Amino acid sequence: MRPRATEGQPSIAMIRDEARRQILSMAVDDAFGLWELRWTLEACFPEIPRPALLKIVQEALYGLVAAGLVAVEIDDPAAGSVQRTVDEVARIIAEERWWEPLAEPSAPRVVFLATPAGERAYLGREATASPRAASIRGGA
């Protein structure tokens, strides 16, 4: 049973569920930046103030990382990408700067992508060995 909105406003549980769905959907599709996630969810819930929405989205993202379904990396065009640990993710996603669009294309950004377990959870079947999934596993 899905949570219900009260008085025309979506519940926190509804927003969190939608955030999880959007995160997994985007993570399976490509490596998106945090600001792209924020924009997507602001479009879904324009009536929710940004600070409240961002807090829910951060919690949803952290939960998916902790569950091993999503990985977070800092993608730096000059230095490459480095996957972050769960502890690092909590600190990184709390920084507002990563949730804003890039000032310039060569700036580092925080991206999120699905792990093989996340792909299976989202797709409901055995995930194919995509190059993205192989890089998360540390393969070629």
ROVODREN-883841 format. One record per residue: residue in three letters; y, x, z of N, C-alpha, C in turn. Coordinates in nm, 4 decimals. Layout:
# ROVODREN-883841
+--------+----------+----------+----------+----------+----------+----------+----------+----------+----------+
! tortor !      nc2 !      nc1 !      nc3 !     cac2 !     cac1 !     cac3 !      cc2 !      cc1 !      cc3 !
+--------+----------+----------+----------+----------+----------+----------+----------+----------+----------+
!    ala !        Y !        X !        Z !        Y !        X !        Z !        Y !        X !        Z !
...
+--------+----------+----------+----------+----------+----------+----------+----------+----------+----------+
# end
This chain:
# ROVODREN-883841
+--------+----------+----------+----------+----------+----------+----------+----------+----------+----------+
! tortor !      nc2 !      nc1 !      nc3 !     cac2 !     cac1 !     cac3 !      cc2 !      cc1 !      cc3 !
+--------+----------+----------+----------+----------+----------+----------+----------+----------+----------+
!    met !  -0.1173 !   0.0841 !   0.0000 !   0.0000 !   0.0000 !   0.0000 !   0.1243 !   0.0892 !   0.0000 !
!    arg !   0.2174 !   0.0622 !  -0.0875 !   0.3402 !   0.1402 !  -0.0970 !   0.4411 !   0.0924 !   0.0055 !
!    pro !   0.5192 !   0.1858 !   0.0599 !   0.6234 !   0.1458 !   0.1538 !   0.7239 !   0.0540 !   0.0855 !
!    arg !   0.7849 !  -0.0332 !   0.1611 !   0.8809 !  -0.1284 !   0.1063 !   1.0227 !  -0.0901 !   0.1452 !
!    ala !   1.1132 !  -0.1205 !   0.0559 !   1.2544 !  -0.0977 !   0.0840 !   1.3053 !  -0.2110 !   0.1717 !
!    thr !   1.4040 !  -0.1820 !   0.2542 !   1.4649 !  -0.2851 !   0.3359 !   1.6092 !  -0.3043 !   0.2926 !
!    glu !   1.6519 !  -0.4288 !   0.2869 !   1.7885 !  -0.4646 !   0.2522 !   1.8368 !  -0.3963 !   0.1247 !
!    gly !   1.7523 !  -0.3876 !   0.0249 !   1.7912 !  -0.3315 !  -0.1033 !   1.7958 !  -0.1800 !  -0.1086 !
!    gln !   1.7745 !  -0.1125 !   0.0010 !   1.7756 !   0.0337 !   0.0048 !   1.6316 !   0.0859 !   0.0096 !
!    pro !   1.6046 !   0.1942 !  -0.0634 !   1.4696 !   0.2516 !  -0.0555 !   1.4474 !   0.3146 !   0.0819 !
!    ser !   1.3259 !   0.3053 !   0.1295 !   1.2926 !   0.3664 !   0.2587 !   1.2762 !   0.5174 !   0.2407 !
!    ile !   1.2816 !   0.5886 !   0.3506 !   1.2595 !   0.7333 !   0.3461 !   1.1206 !   0.7617 !   0.2903 !
!    ala !   1.0232 !   0.6824 !   0.3298 !   0.8859 !   0.7015 !   0.2798 !   0.8792 !   0.6821 !   0.1285 !
!    met !   0.9524 !   0.5840 !   0.0764 !   0.9548 !   0.5621 !  -0.0693 !   1.0167 !   0.6813 !  -0.1405 !
!    ile !   1.1256 !   0.7316 !  -0.0859 !   1.1926 !   0.8458 !  -0.1477 !   1.1021 !   0.9677 !  -0.1416 !
!    arg !   1.0381 !   0.9910 !  -0.0274 !   0.9481 !   1.1053 !  -0.0114 !   0.8313 !   1.0959 !  -0.1095 !
!    asp !   0.7734 !   0.9766 !  -0.1236 !   0.6624 !   0.9586 !  -0.2183 !   0.7072 !   0.9864 !  -0.3611 !
!    glu !   0.8228 !   0.9355 !  -0.3971 !   0.8748 !   0.9587 !  -0.5324 !   0.9071 !   1.1064 !  -0.5517 !
!    ala !   0.9623 !   1.1701 !  -0.4496 !   0.9914 !   1.3135 !  -0.4587 !   0.8623 !   1.3919 !  -0.4838 !
!    arg !   0.7570 !   1.3603 !  -0.4114 !   0.6286 !   1.4297 !  -0.4319 !   0.5776 !   1.4087 !  -0.5737 !
!    arg !   0.5858 !   1.2846 !  -0.6220 !   0.5405 !   1.2565 !  -0.7594 !   0.6222 !   1.3353 !  -0.8610 !
!    gln !   0.7533 !   1.3350 !  -0.8440 !   0.8397 !   1.4070 !  -0.9377 !   0.8146 !   1.5574 !  -0.9317 !
!    ile !   0.7998 !   1.6110 !  -0.8116 !   0.7749 !   1.7547 !  -0.7963 !   0.6458 !   1.7928 !  -0.8672 !
!    leu !   0.5380 !   1.7208 !  -0.8414 !   0.4106 !   1.7542 !  -0.9064 !   0.4174 !   1.7357 !  -1.0570 !
!    ser !   0.4797 !   1.6294 !  -1.1018 !   0.4936 !   1.6053 !  -1.2451 !   0.5696 !   1.7194 !  -1.3121 !
!    met !   0.6827 !   1.7546 !  -1.2545 !   0.7627 !   1.8628 !  -1.3116 !   0.6888 !   1.9960 !  -1.3017 !
!    ala !   0.6206 !   2.0200 !  -1.1893 !   0.5511 !   2.1464 !  -1.1674 !   0.4357 !   2.1655 !  -1.2647 !
!    val !   0.3685 !   2.0584 !  -1.2998 !   0.2592 !   2.0665 !  -1.3966 !   0.3147 !   2.0915 !  -1.5362 !
!    asp !   0.4301 !   2.0341 !  -1.5648 !   0.4895 !   2.0429 !  -1.6981 !   0.5448 !   2.1811 !  -1.7291 !
!    asp !   0.6129 !   2.2434 !  -1.6319 !   0.6800 !   2.3708 !  -1.6567 !   0.7298 !   2.4262 !  -1.5238 !
!    ala !   0.7937 !   2.5430 !  -1.5286 !   0.8578 !   2.5995 !  -1.4096 !   1.0034 !   2.5546 !  -1.4105 !
!    phe !   1.0348 !   2.4561 !  -1.3285 !   1.1704 !   2.4025 !  -1.3217 !   1.2447 !   2.4631 !  -1.2042 !
!    gly !   1.3780 !   2.4691 !  -1.2179 !   1.4627 !   2.5146 !  -1.1088 !   1.4851 !   2.4044 !  -1.0072 !
!    leu !   1.5198 !   2.4443 !  -0.8855 !   1.5445 !   2.3456 !  -0.7800 !   1.6580 !   2.2508 !  -0.8172 !
!    trp !   1.7606 !   2.3003 !  -0.8842 !   1.8718 !   2.2128 !  -0.9194 !   1.8272 !   2.1035 !  -1.0174 !
!    glu !   1.7299 !   2.1336 !  -1.1030 !   1.6790 !   2.0321 !  -1.1952 !   1.6050 !   1.9224 !  -1.1189 !
!    leu !   1.5347 !   1.9621 !  -1.0147 !   1.4673 !   1.8646 !  -0.9288 !   1.5699 !   1.7775 !  -0.8573 !
!    arg !   1.6729 !   1.8410 !  -0.8036 !   1.7779 !   1.7653 !  -0.7341 !   1.8415 !   1.6635 !  -0.8277 !
!    trp !   1.8741 !   1.7032 !  -0.9496 !   1.9355 !   1.6117 !  -1.0458 !   1.8414 !   1.4960 !  -1.0786 !
!    thr !   1.7140 !   1.5260 !  -1.0960 !   1.6165 !   1.4212 !  -1.1285 !   1.6119 !   1.3164 !  -1.0179 !
!    leu !   1.6063 !   1.3614 !  -0.8937 !   1.5969 !   1.2663 !  -0.7830 !   1.7293 !   1.1971 !  -0.7534 !
!    glu !   1.8407 !   1.2619 !  -0.7810 !   1.9696 !   1.1939 !  -0.7687 !   1.9792 !   1.0804 !  -0.8705 !
!    ala !   1.9199 !   1.1004 !  -0.9882 !   1.9182 !   0.9942 !  -1.0886 !   1.8296 !   0.8772 !  -1.0440 !
!    cys !   1.7223 !   0.9066 !  -0.9733 !   1.6327 !   0.8021 !  -0.9227 !   1.6947 !   0.7254 !  -0.8059 !
!    phe !   1.7720 !   0.7960 !  -0.7230 !   1.8270 !   0.7366 !  -0.6003 !   1.9776 !   0.7653 !  -0.5890 !
!    pro !   2.0588 !   0.7126 !  -0.6812 !   2.2023 !   0.7433 !  -0.6781 !   2.2729 !   0.6895 !  -0.5541 !
!    glu !   2.2128 !   0.5921 !  -0.4875 !   2.2760 !   0.5325 !  -0.3697 !   2.2565 !   0.6140 !  -0.2426 !
!    ile !   2.1706 !   0.7149 !  -0.2470 !   2.1430 !   0.7969 !  -0.1287 !   2.2386 !   0.9167 !  -0.1282 !
!    pro !   2.3095 !   0.9394 !  -0.0195 !   2.3997 !   1.0553 !  -0.0129 !   2.3234 !   1.1860 !  -0.0353 !
!    arg !   2.3868 !   1.2785 !  -0.1063 !   2.3215 !   1.4046 !  -0.1425 !   2.2595 !   1.4771 !  -0.0231 !
!    pro !   2.3283 !   1.4949 !   0.0893 !   2.2652 !   1.5689 !   0.2010 !   2.1361 !   1.5028 !   0.2506 !
!    ala !   2.1346 !   1.3710 !   0.2591 !   2.0146 !   1.3007 !   0.3061 !   1.9018 !   1.3135 !   0.2039 !
!    leu !   1.9345 !   1.2974 !   0.0769 !   1.8342 !   1.3081 !  -0.0283 !   1.7785 !   1.4506 !  -0.0346 !
!    leu !   1.8658 !   1.5481 !  -0.0268 !   1.8214 !   1.6871 !  -0.0341 !   1.7271 !   1.7211 !   0.0805 !
!    lys !   1.7550 !   1.6720 !   0.1986 !   1.6668 !   1.6977 !   0.3140 !   1.5269 !   1.6402 !   0.2884 !
!    ile !   1.5188 !   1.5195 !   0.2358 !   1.3895 !   1.4581 !   0.2056 !   1.3164 !   1.5367 !   0.0976 !
!    val !   1.3886 !   1.5777 !  -0.0058 !   1.3283 !   1.6532 !  -0.1158 !   1.2792 !   1.7894 !  -0.0665 !
!    gln !   1.3578 !   1.8556 !   0.0173 !   1.3151 !   1.9847 !   0.0725 !   1.1863 !   1.9687 !   0.1527 !
!    glu !   1.1791 !   1.8650 !   0.2349 !   1.0586 !   1.8408 !   0.3142 !   0.9377 !   1.8122 !   0.2240 !
!    ala !   0.9586 !   1.7339 !   0.1182 !   0.8493 !   1.7024 !   0.0263 !   0.8015 !   1.8290 !  -0.0451 !
!    leu !   0.8941 !   1.9104 !  -0.0916 !   0.8580 !   2.0340 !  -0.1607 !   0.7846 !   2.1286 !  -0.0662 !
!    tyr !   0.8372 !   2.1461 !   0.0541 !   0.7722 !   2.2346 !   0.1502 !   0.6304 !   2.1850 !   0.1812 !
!    gly !   0.6124 !   2.0544 !   0.1963 !   0.4806 !   1.9990 !   0.2233 !   0.3813 !   2.0289 !   0.1120 !
!    leu !   0.4275 !   2.0202 !  -0.0133 !   0.3393 !   2.0501 !  -0.1262 !   0.3060 !   2.1992 !  -0.1336 !
!    val !   0.4024 !   2.2841 !  -0.0974 !   0.3762 !   2.4284 !  -0.0927 !   0.2753 !   2.4581 !   0.0186 !
!    ala !   0.2973 !   2.4016 !   0.1366 !   0.2074 !   2.4240 !   0.2498 !   0.0659 !   2.3740 !   0.2203 !
!    ala !   0.0550 !   2.2680 !   0.1399 !  -0.0760 !   2.2132 !   0.1031 !  -0.1425 !   2.2927 !  -0.0095 !
!    gly !  -0.0721 !   2.3913 !  -0.0651 !  -0.1291 !   2.4734 !  -0.1715 !  -0.1251 !   2.4083 !  -0.3084 !
!    leu !  -0.0434 !   2.3053 !  -0.3260 !  -0.0364 !   2.2346 !  -0.4540 !   0.0759 !   2.2853 !  -0.5439 !
!    val !   0.1763 !   2.3474 !  -0.4843 !   0.2925 !   2.3965 !  -0.5590 !   0.3246 !   2.5368 !  -0.5098 !
!    ala !   0.3648 !   2.6227 !  -0.6026 !   0.4116 !   2.7572 !  -0.5695 !   0.5604 !   2.7644 !  -0.5983 !
!    val !   0.6302 !   2.8466 !  -0.5225 !   0.7739 !   2.8679 !  -0.5423 !   0.7949 !   3.0159 !  -0.5705 !
!    glu !   0.8764 !   3.0421 !  -0.6714 !   0.9081 !   3.1792 !  -0.7096 !   1.0580 !   3.1950 !  -0.7242 !
!    ile !   1.1048 !   3.3171 !  -0.7046 !   1.2408 !   3.3509 !  -0.7453 !   1.2261 !   3.4171 !  -0.8811 !
!    asp !   1.2822 !   3.3531 !  -0.9812 !   1.2751 !   3.3995 !  -1.1192 !   1.4049 !   3.4739 !  -1.1494 !
!    asp !   1.3936 !   3.6041 !  -1.1628 !   1.5100 !   3.6884 !  -1.1896 !   1.4907 !   3.7505 !  -1.3279 !
!    pro !   1.5741 !   3.7120 !  -1.4252 !   1.5580 !   3.7679 !  -1.5604 !   1.5572 !   3.9209 !  -1.5638 !
!    ala !   1.6267 !   3.9839 !  -1.4713 !   1.6318 !   4.1302 !  -1.4697 !   1.5106 !   4.1924 !  -1.4017 !
!    ala !   1.4507 !   4.1233 !  -1.3054 !   1.3433 !   4.1834 !  -1.2255 !   1.2093 !   4.1114 !  -1.2365 !
!    gly !   1.2035 !   3.9986 !  -1.3041 !   1.0800 !   3.9229 !  -1.3141 !   1.0680 !   3.8188 !  -1.2038 !
!    ser !   0.9511 !   3.7578 !  -1.1946 !   0.9274 !   3.6520 !  -1.0962 !   0.8387 !   3.7025 !  -0.9833 !
!    val !   0.8698 !   3.6566 !  -0.8639 !   0.7895 !   3.6922 !  -0.7479 !   0.7588 !   3.5646 !  -0.6703 !
!    gln !   0.6288 !   3.5369 !  -0.6549 !   0.5880 !   3.4192 !  -0.5786 !   0.6187 !   3.4414 !  -0.4314 !
!    arg !   0.6625 !   3.3361 !  -0.3634 !   0.7024 !   3.3452 !  -0.2237 !   0.5979 !   3.2840 !  -0.1322 !
!    thr !   0.5892 !   3.3366 !  -0.0108 !   0.4961 !   3.2837 !   0.0887 !   0.5516 !   3.1532 !   0.1450 !
!    val !   0.4672 !   3.0797 !   0.2148 !   0.5092 !   2.9529 !   0.2749 !   0.6274 !   2.9753 !   0.3691 !
!    asp !   0.6228 !   3.0810 !   0.4498 !   0.7334 !   3.1087 !   0.5423 !   0.8627 !   3.1384 !   0.4671 !
!    glu !   0.8536 !   3.2142 !   0.3597 !   0.9724 !   3.2453 !   0.2799 !   1.0273 !   3.1200 !   0.2126 !
!    val !   0.9385 !   3.0333 !   0.1682 !   0.9804 !   2.9109 !   0.1000 !   1.0673 !   2.8253 !   0.1913 !
!    ala !   1.0289 !   2.8124 !   0.3162 !   1.1073 !   2.7315 !   0.4099 !   1.2508 !   2.7821 !   0.4167 !
!    arg !   1.2681 !   2.9127 !   0.4221 !   1.4027 !   2.9709 !   0.4286 !   1.4771 !   2.9555 !   0.2957 !
!    ile !   1.4079 !   2.9820 !   0.1869 !   1.4710 !   2.9786 !   0.0549 !   1.5202 !   2.8386 !   0.0190 !
!    ile !   1.4353 !   2.7379 !   0.0372 !   1.4766 !   2.6036 !  -0.0056 !   1.5808 !   2.5421 !   0.0866 !
!    ala !   1.6032 !   2.6046 !   0.2021 !   1.7095 !   2.5568 !   0.2912 !   1.8472 !   2.6066 !   0.2460 !
!    glu !   1.8505 !   2.7052 !   0.1561 !   1.9769 !   2.7602 !   0.1065 !   2.0320 !   2.6717 !  -0.0051 !
!    glu !   2.1503 !   2.6184 !   0.0176 !   2.2101 !   2.5268 !  -0.0799 !   2.2334 !   2.5898 !  -0.2161 !
!    arg !   2.2598 !   2.7177 !  -0.2215 !   2.2926 !   2.7810 !  -0.3501 !   2.1819 !   2.7652 !  -0.4538 !
!    trp !   2.0567 !   2.7608 !  -0.4095 !   1.9463 !   2.7476 !  -0.5045 !   1.9375 !   2.6073 !  -0.5637 !
!    trp !   2.0022 !   2.5097 !  -0.5013 !   1.9988 !   2.3717 !  -0.5480 !   2.1135 !   2.3392 !  -0.6439 !
!    glu !   2.1941 !   2.4398 !  -0.6761 !   2.3069 !   2.4225 !  -0.7683 !   2.2718 !   2.4830 !  -0.9040 !
!    pro !   2.3302 !   2.4295 !  -1.0124 !   2.3057 !   2.4890 !  -1.1447 !   2.3480 !   2.6356 !  -1.1467 !
!    leu !   2.2855 !   2.7118 !  -1.2340 !   2.3157 !   2.8539 !  -1.2455 !   2.4578 !   2.8751 !  -1.2954 !
!    ala !   2.5245 !   2.9712 !  -1.2377 !   2.6595 !   3.0054 !  -1.2820 !   2.6543 !   3.0751 !  -1.4182 !
!    glu !   2.5468 !   3.1474 !  -1.4429 !   2.5277 !   3.2144 !  -1.5713 !   2.3782 !   3.2219 !  -1.6004 !
!    pro !   2.3408 !   3.2234 !  -1.7283 !   2.1972 !   3.2212 !  -1.7638 !   2.1168 !   3.3386 !  -1.7096 !
!    ser !   2.1802 !   3.4512 !  -1.6843 !   2.1061 !   3.5683 !  -1.6369 !   2.0926 !   3.5731 !  -1.4846 !
!    ala !   2.1428 !   3.4719 !  -1.4152 !   2.1342 !   3.4692 !  -1.2687 !   1.9926 !   3.4340 !  -1.2245 !
!    pro !   1.9486 !   3.4866 !  -1.1108 !   1.8179 !   3.4477 !  -1.0561 !   1.8187 !   3.2991 !  -1.0206 !
!    arg !   1.7014 !   3.2383 !  -1.0252 !   1.6871 !   3.0981 !  -0.9858 !   1.5553 !   3.0811 !  -0.9135 !
!    val !   1.5492 !   2.9790 !  -0.8321 !   1.4242 !   2.9456 !  -0.7641 !   1.3562 !   2.8387 !  -0.8483 !
!    val !   1.2309 !   2.8644 !  -0.8827 !   1.1529 !   2.7702 !  -0.9623 !   1.0286 !   2.7289 !  -0.8846 !
!    phe !   0.9735 !   2.6162 !  -0.9221 !   0.8491 !   2.5694 !  -0.8617 !   0.7527 !   2.5333 !  -0.9726 !
!    leu !   0.6254 !   2.5564 !  -0.9497 !   0.5229 !   2.5264 !  -1.0484 !   0.3929 !   2.4912 !  -0.9782 !
!    ala !   0.3090 !   2.4208 !  -1.0486 !   0.1835 !   2.3743 !  -0.9904 !   0.0826 !   2.4870 !  -0.9798 !
!    thr !   0.0099 !   2.4882 !  -0.8710 !  -0.1059 !   2.5760 !  -0.8570 !  -0.2224 !   2.5071 !  -0.9296 !
!    pro !  -0.3342 !   2.5740 !  -0.9482 !  -0.4494 !   2.5053 !  -1.0066 !  -0.4884 !   2.3801 !  -0.9270 !
!    ala !  -0.4817 !   2.3878 !  -0.7945 !  -0.5130 !   2.2700 !  -0.7114 !  -0.4104 !   2.1598 !  -0.7346 !
!    gly !  -0.2857 !   2.1965 !  -0.7529 !  -0.1816 !   2.0978 !  -0.7811 !  -0.2016 !   2.0314 !  -0.9159 !
!    glu !  -0.2415 !   2.1105 !  -1.0151 !  -0.2711 !   2.0537 !  -1.1463 !  -0.3863 !   1.9544 !  -1.1365 !
!    arg !  -0.4919 !   1.9920 !  -1.0634 !  -0.6060 !   1.9009 !  -1.0480 !  -0.5645 !   1.7738 !  -0.9744 !
!    ala !  -0.4851 !   1.7895 !  -0.8702 !  -0.4407 !   1.6728 !  -0.7932 !  -0.3570 !   1.5798 !  -0.8793 !
!    tyr !  -0.2693 !   1.6352 !  -0.9596 !  -0.1817 !   1.5530 !  -1.0423 !  -0.2572 !   1.4913 !  -1.1594 !
!    leu !  -0.3377 !   1.5731 !  -1.2250 !  -0.4075 !   1.5259 !  -1.3446 !  -0.5335 !   1.4476 !  -1.3118 !
!    gly !  -0.5835 !   1.4636 !  -1.1889 !  -0.7029 !   1.3909 !  -1.1485 !  -0.8288 !   1.4415 !  -1.2145 !
!    arg !  -0.8254 !   1.5636 !  -1.2629 !  -0.9435 !   1.6226 !  -1.3260 !  -0.9315 !   1.7736 !  -1.3187 !
!    glu !  -1.0305 !   1.8419 !  -1.3636 !  -1.0284 !   1.9873 !  -1.3637 !  -0.9185 !   2.0350 !  -1.4580 !
!    ala !  -0.8274 !   2.1165 !  -1.4064 !  -0.7159 !   2.1654 !  -1.4864 !  -0.7645 !   2.2713 !  -1.5842 !
!    thr !  -0.7003 !   2.2754 !  -1.6992 !  -0.7313 !   2.3795 !  -1.7953 !  -0.6661 !   2.5089 !  -1.7502 !
!    ala !  -0.7161 !   2.6168 !  -1.7971 !  -0.6639 !   2.7476 !  -1.7563 !  -0.5386 !   2.7798 !  -1.8369 !
!    ser !  -0.4281 !   2.7271 !  -1.7950 !  -0.3020 !   2.7554 !  -1.8616 !  -0.2532 !   2.8937 !  -1.8212 !
!    pro !  -0.1691 !   2.9580 !  -1.9019 !  -0.1146 !   3.0883 !  -1.8620 !  -0.0391 !   3.0794 !  -1.7295 !
!    arg !   0.0290 !   2.9682 !  -1.7060 !   0.1041 !   2.9501 !  -1.5811 !   0.0079 !   2.9481 !  -1.4628 !
!    ala !  -0.1011 !   2.8742 !  -1.4742 !  -0.1990 !   2.8663 !  -1.3655 !  -0.2635 !   3.0036 !  -1.3430 !
!    ala !  -0.2911 !   3.0750 !  -1.4514 !  -0.3495 !   3.2085 !  -1.4376 !  -0.2543 !   3.3033 !  -1.3654 !
!    ser !  -0.1242 !   3.2918 !  -1.3915 !  -0.0288 !   3.3805 !  -1.3249 !  -0.0200 !   3.3489 !  -1.1759 !
!    ile !  -0.0376 !   3.2233 !  -1.1387 !  -0.0355 !   3.1862 !  -0.9976 !  -0.1569 !   3.2438 !  -0.9262 !
!    arg !  -0.2705 !   3.2412 !  -0.9961 !  -0.3934 !   3.2945 !  -0.9366 !  -0.3933 !   3.4471 !  -0.9357 !
!    gly !  -0.2988 !   3.5069 !  -1.0063 !  -0.2939 !   3.6532 !  -1.0153 !  -0.3738 !   3.7064 !  -1.1321 !
!    gly !  -0.4158 !   3.6180 !  -1.2207 !  -0.4902 !   3.6597 !  -1.3377 !  -0.3990 !   3.6966 !  -1.4518 !
!    ala !  -0.4595 !   3.7210 !  -1.5674 !  -0.3809 !   3.7604 !  -1.6840 !  -0.3128 !   3.6439 !  -1.7479 !
+--------+----------+----------+----------+----------+----------+----------+----------+----------+----------+
# end
